[in-house]
Amino acid sequence: MFDALEMSLQFLERLVPVETRIRQRSASLAKQLADASESIALNLGEGRLRHAGDKRRHFEMAAGSASEVTVALRIAIAKRYVTTAELAELEVVLDRVRAMLYRLTR
């Protein structure tokens, strides 16, 4: 099993209620959050079957998307669409995904 992909899918599942709440306040931020979070999983899925530099490139794109998700969530907190307490459990999973992506890109 490819743990990074599985963790990214778990993150997507847990993100749904938060994304829904954000969408009620900002459709554009919710869309970017959805696109970036899906990009993590999609690039991991594609990258795991690629070779050499092409593999790493997909993992780097997934890492970039994880960074975008992080910023989108921080914007949601700053604009009070959600609270840090509401995101605490979600952050635990996202931290694991980011750590795995770090190792995959080094």
Summary of the structure (lengths in Angstrom):
residues: 106
radius of gyration: 13.6
end to end distance: 20.3
largest distance: 42.6
contacts: 329
relative contact order: 0.18
helix: 87%
strand: 0%
